[in-house]
Amino acid sequence: MAESGTVVLLSIADKGRSVSLLPGTHLAIIPKSTLVPRMTQANEKIHELAKTSGRMPSCINFISGPSNSADIELRLVVGVHGPVQVTYIIIEEA
């Protein structure tokens, strides 16, 4: 999503979830044609995918940057549930 810099990853049978959660750095190569301005348009694309495939993805990850958690002893820890650094490369299709 262009407005927030969020990458949306869909997990299905042949694509696992941990690829976006375990690395310290997440590098996303994004085709320009898949960019949407806001959450509304992202939801529309996900809904359309579910209609055409006949099922919803098993997991939908919205990655906007490092997670923050202060659950243990109220100490702030960055990157607990995902990458600390996110880099996006937007490519033009031929």
N, CA, C and O atoms as CSV, one atom per row, in Angstrom:
chain,resi,resn,atom,element,x,y,z
A,1,MET,N,N,0.841,-1.172,0.000
A,1,MET,CA,C,0.000,0.000,0.000
A,1,MET,C,C,0.884,1.233,0.000
A,1,MET,O,O,1.754,1.384,0.858
A,2,ALA,N,N,0.665,2.082,-0.932
A,2,ALA,CA,C,1.518,3.250,-1.107
A,2,ALA,C,C,1.413,4.226,0.061
A,2,ALA,O,O,2.419,4.806,0.469
A,3,GLU,N,N,0.219,4.414,0.601
A,3,GLU,CA,C,0.007,5.410,1.647
A,3,GLU,C,C,0.828,5.127,2.906
A,3,GLU,O,O,1.376,6.051,3.507
A,4,SER,N,N,0.916,3.865,3.308
A,4,SER,CA,C,1.593,3.523,4.563
A,4,SER,C,C,2.905,2.766,4.371
A,4,SER,O,O,3.607,2.494,5.345
A,5,GLY,N,N,3.246,2.422,3.128
A,5,GLY,CA,C,4.451,1.632,2.887
A,5,GLY,C,C,4.319,0.202,3.371
A,5,GLY,O,O,5.307,-0.425,3.751
A,6,THR,N,N,3.104,-0.310,3.358
A,6,THR,CA,C,2.819,-1.655,3.845
A,6,THR,C,C,2.885,-2.669,2.711
A,6,THR,O,O,2.353,-2.434,1.626
A,7,VAL,N,N,3.540,-3.796,2.969
A,7,VAL,CA,C,3.560,-4.913,2.027
A,7,VAL,C,C,2.574,-5.955,2.545
A,7,VAL,O,O,2.550,-6.258,3.738
A,8,VAL,N,N,1.765,-6.499,1.646
A,8,VAL,CA,C,0.797,-7.530,2.011
A,8,VAL,C,C,1.281,-8.860,1.449
A,8,VAL,O,O,1.479,-8.993,0.241
A,9,LEU,N,N,1.472,-9.842,2.324
A,9,LEU,CA,C,1.897,-11.181,1.909
A,9,LEU,C,C,0.791,-12.175,2.218
A,9,LEU,O,O,0.263,-12.208,3.329
A,10,LEU,N,N,0.449,-12.977,1.233
A,10,LEU,CA,C,-0.589,-13.986,1.392
A,10,LEU,C,C,0.061,-15.356,1.499
A,10,LEU,O,O,0.906,-15.707,0.676
A,11,SER,N,N,-0.323,-16.132,2.504
A,11,SER,CA,C,0.194,-17.492,2.670
A,11,SER,C,C,-0.818,-18.476,2.115
A,11,SER,O,O,-2.002,-18.432,2.450
A,12,ILE,N,N,-0.334,-19.360,1.266
A,12,ILE,CA,C,-1.151,-20.434,0.720
A,12,ILE,C,C,-0.361,-21.724,0.849
A,12,ILE,O,O,0.754,-21.717,1.372
A,13,ALA,N,N,-0.917,-22.818,0.385
A,13,ALA,CA,C,-0.310,-24.140,0.601
A,13,ALA,C,C,1.158,-24.217,0.190
A,13,ALA,O,O,1.953,-24.841,0.893
A,14,ASP,N,N,1.536,-23.603,-0.926
A,14,ASP,CA,C,2.924,-23.720,-1.385
A,14,ASP,C,C,3.807,-22.544,-0.983
A,14,ASP,O,O,4.959,-22.470,-1.410
A,15,LYS,N,N,3.293,-21.628,-0.175
A,15,LYS,CA,C,4.078,-20.478,0.294
A,15,LYS,C,C,3.903,-20.361,1.804
A,15,LYS,O,O,2.817,-20.040,2.286
A,16,GLY,N,N,4.964,-20.618,2.537
A,16,GLY,CA,C,4.893,-20.602,3.989
A,16,GLY,C,C,4.845,-19.207,4.584
A,16,GLY,O,O,4.998,-18.207,3.883
A,17,ARG,N,N,4.632,-19.161,5.881
A,17,ARG,CA,C,4.502,-17.890,6.602
A,17,ARG,C,C,5.820,-17.376,7.162
A,17,ARG,O,O,6.013,-16.165,7.277
A,18,SER,N,N,6.720,-18.270,7.508
A,18,SER,CA,C,7.918,-17.861,8.243
A,18,SER,C,C,8.884,-17.019,7.423
A,18,SER,O,O,9.756,-16.366,7.995
A,19,VAL,N,N,8.755,-17.014,6.106
A,19,VAL,CA,C,9.677,-16.239,5.272
A,19,VAL,C,C,9.621,-14.749,5.615
A,19,VAL,O,O,10.616,-14.045,5.442
A,20,SER,N,N,8.502,-14.267,6.086
A,20,SER,CA,C,8.387,-12.850,6.426
A,20,SER,C,C,8.608,-12.585,7.905
A,20,SER,O,O,8.745,-11.427,8.300
A,21,LEU,N,N,8.647,-13.621,8.735
A,21,LEU,CA,C,8.713,-13.420,10.177
A,21,LEU,C,C,10.083,-13.699,10.787
A,21,LEU,O,O,10.417,-13.128,11.825
A,22,LEU,N,N,10.877,-14.558,10.170
A,22,LEU,CA,C,12.144,-14.972,10.776
A,22,LEU,C,C,13.352,-14.103,10.441
A,22,LEU,O,O,14.166,-13.853,11.329
A,23,PRO,N,N,13.511,-13.628,9.198
A,23,PRO,CA,C,14.724,-12.862,8.877
A,23,PRO,C,C,14.774,-11.511,9.596
A,23,PRO,O,O,13.739,-10.913,9.888
A,24,GLY,N,N,15.979,-11.047,9.871
A,24,GLY,CA,C,16.160,-9.718,10.451
A,24,GLY,C,C,15.890,-8.614,9.446
A,24,GLY,O,O,15.484,-7.513,9.816
A,25,THR,N,N,16.117,-8.912,8.170
A,25,THR,CA,C,15.859,-7.957,7.086
A,25,THR,C,C,14.931,-8.613,6.074
A,25,THR,O,O,15.159,-9.746,5.651
A,26,HIS,N,N,13.891,-7.896,5.694
A,26,HIS,CA,C,12.957,-8.396,4.676
A,26,HIS,C,C,13.116,-7.533,3.430
A,26,HIS,O,O,12.914,-6.320,3.475
A,27,LEU,N,N,13.480,-8.169,2.318
A,27,LEU,CA,C,13.614,-7.485,1.036
A,27,LEU,C,C,12.431,-7.897,0.176
A,27,LEU,O,O,12.260,-9.079,-0.119
A,28,ALA,N,N,11.615,-6.934,-0.228
A,28,ALA,CA,C,10.438,-7.212,-1.056
A,28,ALA,C,C,10.645,-6.618,-2.440
A,28,ALA,O,O,10.907,-5.423,-2.577
A,29,ILE,N,N,10.528,-7.455,-3.466
A,29,ILE,CA,C,10.573,-6.995,-4.852
A,29,ILE,C,C,9.128,-6.958,-5.328
A,29,ILE,O,O,8.465,-7.992,-5.407
A,30,ILE,N,N,8.647,-5.764,-5.642
A,30,ILE,CA,C,7.220,-5.545,-5.866
A,30,ILE,C,C,6.966,-5.068,-7.290
A,30,ILE,O,O,7.485,-4.026,-7.690
A,31,PRO,N,N,6.172,-5.816,-8.068
A,31,PRO,CA,C,5.777,-5.314,-9.389
A,31,PRO,C,C,4.911,-4.058,-9.230
A,31,PRO,O,O,3.991,-4.035,-8.413
A,32,LYS,N,N,5.202,-3.036,-9.998
A,32,LYS,CA,C,4.487,-1.766,-9.886
A,32,LYS,C,C,2.978,-1.941,-10.066
A,32,LYS,O,O,2.189,-1.227,-9.446
A,33,SER,N,N,2.580,-2.888,-10.910
A,33,SER,CA,C,1.156,-3.100,-11.185
A,33,SER,C,C,0.382,-3.616,-9.973
A,33,SER,O,O,-0.849,-3.578,-9.967
A,34,THR,N,N,1.089,-4.097,-8.946
A,34,THR,CA,C,0.399,-4.616,-7.763
A,34,THR,C,C,0.229,-3.569,-6.670
A,34,THR,O,O,-0.403,-3.843,-5.650
A,35,LEU,N,N,0.782,-2.377,-6.864
A,35,LEU,CA,C,0.655,-1.323,-5.858
A,35,LEU,C,C,-0.778,-0.808,-5.796
A,35,LEU,O,O,-1.439,-0.636,-6.820
A,36,VAL,N,N,-1.235,-0.569,-4.592
A,36,VAL,CA,C,-2.542,0.049,-4.372
A,36,VAL,C,C,-2.350,1.211,-3.404
A,36,VAL,O,O,-1.416,1.201,-2.601
A,37,PRO,N,N,-3.233,2.221,-3.474
A,37,PRO,CA,C,-3.023,3.387,-2.622
A,37,PRO,C,C,-3.332,3.164,-1.138
A,37,PRO,O,O,-2.629,3.695,-0.278
A,38,ARG,N,N,-4.374,2.384,-0.828
A,38,ARG,CA,C,-4.823,2.279,0.567
A,38,ARG,C,C,-5.307,0.868,0.907
A,38,ARG,O,O,-5.382,-0.008,0.044
A,39,MET,N,N,-5.629,0.675,2.176
A,39,MET,CA,C,-6.130,-0.601,2.685
A,39,MET,C,C,-7.410,-1.030,1.961
A,39,MET,O,O,-7.611,-2.220,1.718
A,40,THR,N,N,-8.259,-0.091,1.623
A,40,THR,CA,C,-9.516,-0.420,0.935
A,40,THR,C,C,-9.250,-1.182,-0.356
A,40,THR,O,O,-9.886,-2.202,-0.620
A,41,GLN,N,N,-8.313,-0.691,-1.159
A,41,GLN,CA,C,-7.997,-1.345,-2.429
A,41,GLN,C,C,-7.284,-2.683,-2.210
A,41,GLN,O,O,-7.483,-3.622,-2.981
A,42,ALA,N,N,-6.465,-2.772,-1.176
A,42,ALA,CA,C,-5.807,-4.048,-0.861
A,42,ALA,C,C,-6.856,-5.095,-0.489
A,42,ALA,O,O,-6.778,-6.244,-0.925
A,43,ASN,N,N,-7.834,-4.693,0.316
A,43,ASN,CA,C,-8.908,-5.615,0.689
A,43,ASN,C,C,-9.708,-6.060,-0.530
A,43,ASN,O,O,-10.101,-7.223,-0.622
A,44,GLU,N,N,-9.952,-5.145,-1.464
A,44,GLU,CA,C,-10.676,-5.500,-2.686
A,44,GLU,C,C,-9.903,-6.545,-3.494
A,44,GLU,O,O,-10.490,-7.492,-4.017
A,45,LYS,N,N,-8.575,-6.366,-3.594
A,45,LYS,CA,C,-7.752,-7.339,-4.336
A,45,LYS,C,C,-7.755,-8.703,-3.653
A,45,LYS,O,O,-7.836,-9.733,-4.323
A,46,ILE,N,N,-7.668,-8.715,-2.333
A,46,ILE,CA,C,-7.694,-9.976,-1.586
A,46,ILE,C,C,-9.048,-10.661,-1.767
A,46,ILE,O,O,-9.110,-11.874,-1.968
A,47,HIS,N,N,-10.126,-9.888,-1.698
A,47,HIS,CA,C,-11.474,-10.436,-1.891
A,47,HIS,C,C,-11.617,-11.021,-3.294
A,47,HIS,O,O,-12.176,-12.105,-3.460
A,48,GLU,N,N,-11.119,-10.313,-4.297
A,48,GLU,CA,C,-11.195,-10.791,-5.680
A,48,GLU,C,C,-10.393,-12.084,-5.855
A,48,GLU,O,O,-10.835,-13.002,-6.547
A,49,LEU,N,N,-9.221,-12.152,-5.231
A,49,LEU,CA,C,-8.412,-13.370,-5.280
A,49,LEU,C,C,-9.165,-14.541,-4.654
A,49,LEU,O,O,-9.149,-15.650,-5.187
A,50,ALA,N,N,-9.818,-14.293,-3.532
A,50,ALA,CA,C,-10.583,-15.348,-2.860
A,50,ALA,C,C,-11.744,-15.822,-3.730
A,50,ALA,O,O,-12.052,-17.013,-3.768
A,51,LYS,N,N,-12.384,-14.892,-4.425
A,51,LYS,CA,C,-13.493,-15.268,-5.308
A,51,LYS,C,C,-13.006,-16.122,-6.474
A,51,LYS,O,O,-13.640,-17.119,-6.821
A,52,THR,N,N,-11.888,-15.737,-7.079
A,52,THR,CA,C,-11.404,-16.475,-8.254
A,52,THR,C,C,-10.786,-17.824,-7.885
A,52,THR,O,O,-10.882,-18.781,-8.654
A,53,SER,N,N,-10.150,-17.905,-6.711
A,53,SER,CA,C,-9.515,-19.165,-6.308
A,53,SER,C,C,-10.463,-20.065,-5.522
A,53,SER,O,O,-10.210,-21.262,-5.381
A,54,GLY,N,N,-11.543,-19.501,-5.015
A,54,GLY,CA,C,-12.499,-20.289,-4.246
A,54,GLY,C,C,-12.178,-20.415,-2.777
A,54,GLY,O,O,-12.877,-21.124,-2.054
A,55,ARG,N,N,-11.118,-19.734,-2.308
A,55,ARG,CA,C,-10.788,-19.783,-0.877
A,55,ARG,C,C,-9.937,-18.591,-0.482
A,55,ARG,O,O,-9.262,-17.980,-1.311
A,56,MET,N,N,-9.983,-18.278,0.796
A,56,MET,CA,C,-9.151,-17.213,1.345
A,56,MET,C,C,-7.767,-17.777,1.655
A,56,MET,O,O,-7.628,-18.970,1.924
A,57,PRO,N,N,-6.740,-16.920,1.619
A,57,PRO,CA,C,-5.410,-17.375,2.048
A,57,PRO,C,C,-5.460,-17.818,3.513
A,57,PRO,O,O,-6.274,-17.311,4.285
A,58,SER,N,N,-4.605,-18.747,3.893
A,58,SER,CA,C,-4.590,-19.221,5.278
A,58,SER,C,C,-4.072,-18.162,6.242
A,58,SER,O,O,-4.377,-18.194,7.434
A,59,CYS,N,N,-3.286,-17.224,5.719
A,59,CYS,CA,C,-2.734,-16.152,6.550
A,59,CYS,C,C,-2.459,-14.940,5.666
A,59,CYS,O,O,-1.999,-15.075,4.532
A,60,ILE,N,N,-2.745,-13.765,6.195
A,60,ILE,CA,C,-2.455,-12.519,5.486
A,60,ILE,C,C,-1.581,-11.676,6.403
A,60,ILE,O,O,-2.010,-11.294,7.492
A,61,ASN,N,N,-0.352,-11.382,5.968
A,61,ASN,CA,C,0.573,-10.559,6.754
A,61,ASN,C,C,0.650,-9.165,6.159
A,61,ASN,O,O,0.852,-9.006,4.955
A,62,PHE,N,N,0.491,-8.159,7.001
A,62,PHE,CA,C,0.668,-6.765,6.614
A,62,PHE,C,C,1.966,-6.304,7.267
A,62,PHE,O,O,2.044,-6.214,8.492
A,63,ILE,N,N,2.987,-6.010,6.459
A,63,ILE,CA,C,4.301,-5.637,6.985
A,63,ILE,C,C,4.533,-4.155,6.726
A,63,ILE,O,O,4.619,-3.720,5.578
A,64,SER,N,N,4.633,-3.385,7.808
A,64,SER,CA,C,4.836,-1.938,7.698
A,64,SER,C,C,6.140,-1.493,8.323
A,64,SER,O,O,6.457,-0.304,8.312
A,65,GLY,N,N,6.886,-2.410,8.857
A,65,GLY,CA,C,8.135,-2.081,9.526
A,65,GLY,C,C,8.304,-2.976,10.738
A,65,GLY,O,O,7.540,-3.926,10.909
A,66,PRO,N,N,9.273,-2.702,11.573
A,66,PRO,CA,C,9.533,-3.579,12.710
A,66,PRO,C,C,8.419,-3.517,13.747
A,66,PRO,O,O,7.803,-2.474,13.966
A,67,SER,N,N,8.178,-4.667,14.380
A,67,SER,CA,C,7.196,-4.701,15.460
A,67,SER,C,C,7.839,-4.148,16.730
A,67,SER,O,O,9.059,-4.170,16.887
A,68,ASN,N,N,7.009,-3.663,17.611
A,68,ASN,CA,C,7.451,-3.191,18.920
A,68,ASN,C,C,6.683,-3.958,19.983
A,68,ASN,O,O,5.475,-4.153,19.858
A,69,SER,N,N,7.367,-4.387,21.013
A,69,SER,CA,C,6.709,-5.089,22.103
A,69,SER,C,C,7.347,-4.671,23.418
A,69,SER,O,O,8.567,-4.554,23.530
A,70,ALA,N,N,6.500,-4.451,24.400
A,70,ALA,CA,C,6.980,-4.170,25.757
A,70,ALA,C,C,6.270,-5.106,26.724
A,70,ALA,O,O,5.965,-4.730,27.856
A,71,ASP,N,N,6.010,-6.326,26.272
A,71,ASP,CA,C,5.257,-7.292,27.073
A,71,ASP,C,C,6.018,-7.788,28.293
A,71,ASP,O,O,5.420,-8.033,29.340
A,72,ILE,N,N,7.333,-7.940,28.165
A,72,ILE,CA,C,8.111,-8.519,29.254
A,72,ILE,C,C,8.819,-7.406,30.013
A,72,ILE,O,O,9.654,-6.693,29.456
A,73,GLU,N,N,8.481,-7.268,31.270
A,73,GLU,CA,C,9.086,-6.286,32.170
A,73,GLU,C,C,8.988,-4.863,31.640
A,73,GLU,O,O,9.782,-4.004,32.023
A,74,LEU,N,N,8.019,-4.604,30.759
A,74,LEU,CA,C,7.784,-3.269,30.194
A,74,LEU,C,C,9.014,-2.695,29.503
A,74,LEU,O,O,9.178,-1.477,29.433
A,75,ARG,N,N,9.882,-3.571,28.992
A,75,ARG,CA,C,11.065,-3.126,28.253
A,75,ARG,C,C,10.758,-3.209,26.767
A,75,ARG,O,O,10.352,-4.259,26.270
A,76,LEU,N,N,10.952,-2.104,26.059
A,76,LEU,CA,C,10.664,-2.048,24.631
A,76,LEU,C,C,11.695,-2.844,23.840
A,76,LEU,O,O,12.900,-2.624,23.968
A,77,VAL,N,N,11.209,-3.764,23.028
A,77,VAL,CA,C,12.056,-4.568,22.152
A,77,VAL,C,C,11.526,-4.402,20.737
A,77,VAL,O,O,10.330,-4.560,20.495
A,78,VAL,N,N,12.418,-4.081,19.796
A,78,VAL,CA,C,12.038,-3.868,18.399
A,78,VAL,C,C,12.335,-5.129,17.596
A,78,VAL,O,O,13.380,-5.754,17.773
A,79,GLY,N,N,11.416,-5.498,16.718
A,79,GLY,CA,C,11.631,-6.625,15.818
A,79,GLY,C,C,11.371,-7.989,16.418
A,79,GLY,O,O,11.955,-8.977,15.975
A,80,VAL,N,N,10.510,-8.065,17.412
A,80,VAL,CA,C,10.214,-9.341,18.062
A,80,VAL,C,C,9.463,-10.286,17.128
A,80,VAL,O,O,9.782,-11.473,17.060
A,81,HIS,N,N,8.482,-9.775,16.418
A,81,HIS,CA,C,7.590,-10.609,15.608
A,81,HIS,C,C,7.821,-10.450,14.117
A,81,HIS,O,O,6.915,-10.721,13.328
A,82,GLY,N,N,8.973,-10.030,13.720
A,82,GLY,CA,C,9.241,-9.863,12.298
A,82,GLY,C,C,10.564,-9.165,12.077
A,82,GLY,O,O,11.366,-9.027,13.001
A,83,PRO,N,N,10.794,-8.722,10.848
A,83,PRO,CA,C,12.076,-8.106,10.518
A,83,PRO,C,C,12.271,-6.756,11.204
A,83,PRO,O,O,11.313,-6.029,11.466
A,84,VAL,N,N,13.528,-6.442,11.486
A,84,VAL,CA,C,13.871,-5.132,12.044
A,84,VAL,C,C,13.951,-4.107,10.921
A,84,VAL,O,O,13.614,-2.938,11.112
A,85,GLN,N,N,14.396,-4.548,9.751
A,85,GLN,CA,C,14.532,-3.649,8.601
A,85,GLN,C,C,13.746,-4.211,7.421
A,85,GLN,O,O,13.786,-5.410,7.148
A,86,VAL,N,N,13.026,-3.322,6.721
A,86,VAL,CA,C,12.261,-3.704,5.534
A,86,VAL,C,C,12.716,-2.826,4.380
A,86,VAL,O,O,12.759,-1.602,4.506
A,87,THR,N,N,13.058,-3.449,3.250
A,87,THR,CA,C,13.475,-2.715,2.055
A,87,THR,C,C,12.573,-3.116,0.902
A,87,THR,O,O,12.312,-4.300,0.690
A,88,TYR,N,N,12.095,-2.116,0.151
A,88,TYR,CA,C,11.216,-2.371,-0.990
A,88,TYR,C,C,11.923,-1.976,-2.280
A,88,TYR,O,O,12.540,-0.914,-2.359
A,89,ILE,N,N,11.830,-2.833,-3.283
A,89,ILE,CA,C,12.293,-2.515,-4.631
A,89,ILE,C,C,11.080,-2.657,-5.540
A,89,ILE,O,O,10.506,-3.740,-5.652
A,90,ILE,N,N,10.692,-1.565,-6.187
A,90,ILE,CA,C,9.530,-1.574,-7.077
A,90,ILE,C,C,10.035,-1.682,-8.507
A,90,ILE,O,O,10.877,-0.897,-8.944
A,91,ILE,N,N,9.507,-2.669,-9.233
A,91,ILE,CA,C,9.973,-2.913,-10.598
A,91,ILE,C,C,8.853,-2.656,-11.608
A,91,ILE,O,O,7.674,-2.873,-11.328
A,92,GLU,N,N,9.256,-2.189,-12.784
A,92,GLU,CA,C,8.338,-2.032,-13.923
A,92,GLU,C,C,8.287,-3.356,-14.661
A,92,GLU,O,O,9.320,-3.989,-14.878
A,93,GLU,N,N,7.098,-3.777,-15.047
A,93,GLU,CA,C,6.979,-4.992,-15.851
A,93,GLU,C,C,7.234,-4.657,-17.312
A,93,GLU,O,O,6.974,-3.539,-17.756
A,94,ALA,N,N,7.745,-5.632,-18.055
A,94,ALA,CA,C,8.039,-5.418,-19.480
A,94,ALA,C,C,6.777,-5.493,-20.311
A,94,ALA,O,O,6.831,-5.338,-21.531
